[in-house]
Amino acid sequence: MKQTVVRGLIVLACLGLNLAAQDWYRDREARYHDEHWRGRLFHEVREDLDHIGSAVWASGKERHRLDRTREELADLQIKLEHSRYDEPELNDVIDSMRKSANDERLSHRDRDVLRDDLNRLMDYREHHERWNR
């Protein structure tokens, strides 16, 4: 009886974690629903990295790269808010995001999120002079 209760609690906990993850993906979709995200592009991408990077899959080297990418995104967000464009730093972020998006240790859904972010970053790089804030 006791083992059945413990197993039941474990199953419920796993279902709860799964539902929380689904909520995060749904919330993320809502963040990108309109065009307001453009002025917060780097902040939004960083938020995605925070969520995906919190998983246990990342090695020490990978965590270091993600930390550096998060710092660069924060710096780029400040520059965007001051209408400054830094292509070399943006290229570093794009390269890092590409590596993460191709990491087979991530779930398919997380890789899709990173590829979506990567596409938004490349769009910004191509059209930064007309980027709506």
Order of alpha helices (4+ residues) and beta strands (2+ residues): alpha-alpha-alpha-alpha-alpha
